[in-house]
Amino acid sequence: MVMKETRVISRTVARRLAIVAQGLAEPRPRADVESIMDIVSRLGCLQLDPINIVARSHLLVLWSRLGSYDPRLLDTLLWHERRLFEYWAHAASIVFTQDYPIHQMRMRRYGKESDSWSQKVSAWMQQNEPLRISILTALHQRGPLRSRDFEDTALVAWQSSGWTGGRTVGRMLDFLWAQGHILVAKRVGAQKWWDLAERCLPPLWISKEPLAEHEVVCSAAQKALRALGVATARDITEYFTRNRYPGLSEVLTHLEARERILRVRVHEQGKELAGPWFVHAELLPVLERLEQHAWEPRTTLLSPFDNLICDRKRTARLFDFTYQSEIYMPKDKRRFGYYVMPILSGDQLIGRIDPTFDRGRKQLMINAVHTEPAISITGEIGQAIAVAIEELAAFLGATTTTYSHQQSESWKRMRT
């Protein structure tokens, strides 16, 4: 067999392919239900996070790709049409209902494997069998319920040194959710209402015969690779169903043999990034357009938990951008601020802003703007950043946008 020569791409093209794959370049699609579905399907998941200093993260991830849209469309897809649901991807997330067979592998195995965590969960659930039964019975008889609606009949409290210690009903609900017995039926504000899984998803998915492990990993790995644009095996492992790719090396070999994926080498200024790197065959037309410099960049702001940057090591490797959430740091230890949104401009992460939204006053406060030392900020780029900030304000419903004094000198010069 004649071996094909491995394709070589520049790191600039690799970045651009990642950005296009993430839906962060080219003209924005129409902000409707089908566009939201396309984005969630493409990304694999929207991470859920309770912090609401600007807006909930999953709403910001969609905004970065769509511009202003009606968040009620997402509620329709989740709670009425059931085309999306909440489950654990690389974190607690909104996921695509059609990907249920992928997530079902975790559901079937959660708390049943040989590792120490699984054994702890299994033993505790067995000790509290009356609580498990009472929760499922209450849901069967009464329909959707909140955590506080369940009686705590636990025989043994959940032991943890973290914030879950003593949250006995909450932990049982979490474990039943992880095992796929129950799902979030709706949310009222941030309050979750639980129900039996068969009432939350179309019967078509619940009743399907589970896929074999190899099929699951093949599907999940391809979905991750399409979302990443270009990736190493490590990158795939960290994305979508994080750390749930058993036998990934063999799966990648299988997909490569079937020409579903191909290897590439990533070079920049004579230096090669350690690989191997892979591209999905479906993205080859996009790769070829980018190599011909057909590139329609955007400038936008990203949630701290955006899919493009959720793998911090990959972000540093591809973009030379070091990002660390400072939310849980003491105030005097923070370099950039509490809720910091990176600035994506074209194929570079050129800085970050520290915003706060005052809902009562309808005021978006930009506490700080930091630009990367190695990035030259032109007037055109500065104007594009200002437009992105105003677009964020419009999405939030802010009537005014104010800036504090904590801004980089280059940004101050552009705004004066």
N, C-alpha and C positions, 0 to 999 in steps of 0.2 A: 504494500500500500504506500502511495506517495503522500508524505506528510505535507500539509499546507503550511506555507510560511505564516508565522504569527503576525497579525496586523499591528502596526505601531501607530498610536495616536498621541497627540500632545496633551499635556495636563490641562491646557486651556480648553481643548475640545472635550476632554473628560468632564471638566466642570460644567461646560455648557450642556453636555448630554444629560448630566445629573439634573440640571436646572429645568431643562425642557421636560424630562421624564416626570419631574415633580409638579409640572403645570405652572411654573413660575417664569416662563418666557412666552413670547408670541402674544398676539392679541387676546385679551381676556374673553372667555366665552360668555354667553348670555347668562345672567344670574337667575336661573330657574331650577326646578326640581331635578331635571335630567342632568344639568351641569353638576349639581351637588352629588348626584349618584355617580357620575363619571369620575369626579375627584376622589370620592371615598373608595371606589373600585380601584382606581389607579394607585392611590397611596397605600391601600390596605387597611388603614386605621386612622382615626383621629384621636389623639390622646386626650383623656379627660383629666382635668385638674381643677381643684376647688377654688384656687386663687382667682379673685375677680377684681383686681386692682385696676385693670383696664377693661377687659372682657374675658369670659371663659376661653381657655386656650383653643378648644375645638372650633369656636366661632371665629377666632382670629386666623386660624389655619385656612379656613374657607375664604375669609375676607382677603387674605394675601393673594389668593388665586382668582377670586371672582370680582373683587371690589365690593361695593355696597350691595347687600342682598337682604332679603327678609328672613331672619332666623326662624320664623314660624314654619318655613318650608322644611327645615330640618326636623322639627317636631312632627310634622305630617309624615315624613318618611320613617321616623322612629316609632311613633305611638299609634298611628292610624293605618298606614299602608304596610308597616312592618318589613320594609325593604332594608332596614338597618336595625341593629340591636347593639346592646352594650355587652362587651366581654373583654377578656384579658388578651391583648396582643403583646406588644413590647411593654405595655403598662395597661391599666384600665382604660378602655377605649370604646369608641363607636366603630363598629365593624360592619361589613357587607353581609347581608343575610345569605347570599349565594355562596359565601365562604364558610358557611356553617360546617360542611364536611371537614375542612381544615381544622377548625377550632374543636371539633368533636374529639379529635385525638387527645387533646389536653383534658377535656371533660371526662373521658373514659378512664384516664390514667391518674387523675388528680387524687392524691392521698392513698394510692394503691401501689406505689413503687417502693424500691428498697432503700432509698436515701433516708437520712435521718428526719428531714422535714415531713416527708410522706408518712413515715412511721408515727411521728408525733401527732399529725392530723388524724390519722386512722385510729390510733388508740384513744384520742380524746373524743372523737365522734362516737366510737363504740361505748365509751363510758357514759355518754350523754344521749344514748339512743332514745330515751323518752322525749327529750327536747327536739330531736330531729323529727320524730313522728308527729309531735304536737304542732310543729311549724307547718309541715306538709298537710296535715289534717285541717288546720285552720285555713290555709290557703284554698284547699279543695272546697271547704264548706262556705267560706266567706268571701272569696275572691281577693283582689289586690289589697295588701296591707303594708303598713309602715313598720319599721323595726320596733317602735314603741308599742305597737298593737299586740305583740306576742307576749305571752306569759313566760317568765324565765323559770323553766322547770329543770334547769341543769343540776346534775348531781356533783359535777366537778367544774370549778371555774377555770376559764382559760388563763394560763400562766404565761406572762410575757413581761420582759423588762421595758418594752416599748409602749406606745400609746394604745395598743390593743389589749393590754393587760386588764382583765376583769370584764371585758366587753363580750360576755358569753353569748347572748342572743346574736349580737352583731357578727361574731366570728362564725357561728353556725350558719347564718345567712350567707356569709362570704364563701364558706366551704361548699354549701349546697349550690351556690351560683357557679363556683369554679367547676363543680362536677356536672353542671348543666341541668340540674333538677329544677332550679328556679331561675328566673331572669327578671330584670327590671321592666315592669309593665308600663310605668309612666313616671314622670317627675313633676312635682309641683314645686317650683322654685328649685332649690337644691335637694329637696326631700325625695328620696327614692320610695316607690311603691313596688313591692315584690308580688310575683304571681308564679304559678306553675309554668314551666317552660312551654308545655304544649298549648297553653293559651296565649303565649306571647309571640310565637312564630308560626308561619304557615305549616300545616301538617306535612306537606311535601318534604320539608327538610328534617323534621323530627323523626319521621318514620323511615327515612332512607337507611339502607344498610351501610354501616361505617366503612370508610375506605381503608385499604391496607396501608401500613406505615409508609412504604415506598411511594405510593401514589400521593399521600398527604405531603411528604417532603418534596416530591417533584413539583406539586402544585404550589406549595408555599415558597419554595426557592425561586421558581420562575416569577411569581408575583413580586417577591422582594427585588429580584434583579431588574424587572421592568420598571419598578418604582425608583430604584437607585440609579438607573441609567448605565452605569459601569461600576463594577464592584468586585472585590476579592471575596473568597469564601468567608473570611472573618466578617466582612461588611454584611453579607447575607445573614450570617448567624445573629448579628446584632439588630437586624431589622425585622419588622412585622411580628412574626411569632418568635421573639427573641429566645435564643438558646433552646429552641425546640426543633432542631433539624438533625435527628439521629441518622447517621450514615450519609451525611451531606457530601463527603468526598466522592463516594461511589455514585451518588445521585448526579453530581456535576459531571462526572465521567460519562455516565449514561446519557445525559442531556447533550453533552458535547458530541458524542458518537452519533446521536440522532440529528445533529445540526440544529438543535433548538437553541443552543447557546454557542458562542465562539470565544476563544481567548484573544486578548489584545495585550499589548505592552504599552505602558504609559510613560512617556519621556518628557523631560523639560530641560532645556539647555544642557544636553549631553548626559543628564542624570536620569536613571530609570527608577521609577517607584517600584518597590518590592511587590511582587505579584504571586501567582498569576492573577490577572484581571479578566473579568468576563463581561460580555454584552449579550443581551437577548437578541435572537435573530429578528424579532419583530421590530427592533429599534434600528436595524441596519439602515433603512432609508433616512431616518433622522440623522444618524451618524454621518452618512454621506453628504447630506445637505450642510451639516455643520462644518465638515471638512472643506466644503466649497464656500465657506463664510456666509452662508444663508442663515442669519441670526437676528432675531427680533427681541432684543433685551427689554427688561422692565426695571424700574426701581420701586421697591416696596419694603415694608417692614415685616418682620417675622416674629411670631410668638416664641418665647423661650423654649417651648416644647415642640416647635415645628418639625415636621418629618425630615426636612432637609438637613437639620442640624442636631437631631436627637442623639446621634452617635457622635460624641464630642471628639473622639480620636480621628474618625474619618474626616470631620470638619476641619481639623487642624492639618491633616495630611493633604487634602484636596484644595483647601482655601487659604491655608496659612492664617487661620483665624482661631484664636484660643478663646473658647467660651465656657464659662462656668457660672451656674446659677448662684446668685448671692442672696437669695430670698431668706435662707436660714442662717446667714452669717450675722454676727453682731454688727450694728450700724457702723461702728468705727472701723470695722475690718473690710467694709465694701469698697471696691475700686470704682465701680460704675453705677451702682444703685440697686434698688430693691427689685423692681420688675423690669428687666432690661430686654429691649427688643432689638435684635441685630438689623442692620440696614443692608439689604441686598441691592446692589446696583450692577446691572449687567451680569457678568460672571464672577463678581467679587463681592465679598462681605467687607464693606468699607468703613463700618463703624457701628455705633449702637446708641439708642436713646433710652432714657429712663422716664417713662410717662406715668401719670396718674390721672384717672378720670373721676371728677367730682360729679356724681350723678345729681345731687341736689341742685347744684349751681349750673349744671350742664357745661362744665368747664374742663377742657383737656389741658393739663399742666405738663409741660415738657421740663422736667427737673434738670435734665442734663442731656447734652449731645456730645458724644465722643467720636472722633474720627480716628482711623488707624494711622499710626505714624508713617507707615510706608506708602500710604495712599495720597495721591495729589488730588485734592477736591477742587474742581473747576466750578465756575459760576453756573454752568449748565447742570452739573451734578448736584450742586447745592440747591438749585431751583427744583430739581426732580425730587430731592429729599423733602423739601418744604411742601411740595404737592402731595407726596405720600402721607405726610403728617396731616395735612388738611383732609385728605381722603379718609384717614382713620377717624378724624374728628367727625366727619359727616356720617360715617357708619355708626359711630357711638351715639350720635344725636347731640353732640356738643355744639353750643352756639358760639363759644369763644375758645381760642387756643392761646395760651400764654406761655412764655419762656422764662425760666429762671436765669440767674447769672452764670450757672455752672455749665459753660459751653466751651468747646475747644476754640482756640484762637482763629483757626481757619474758618470755622463755622460762623463765628462772630463777624469776621471780615465780610463774609458773603451776605450776611443779613443786615449790614449797615450801609 
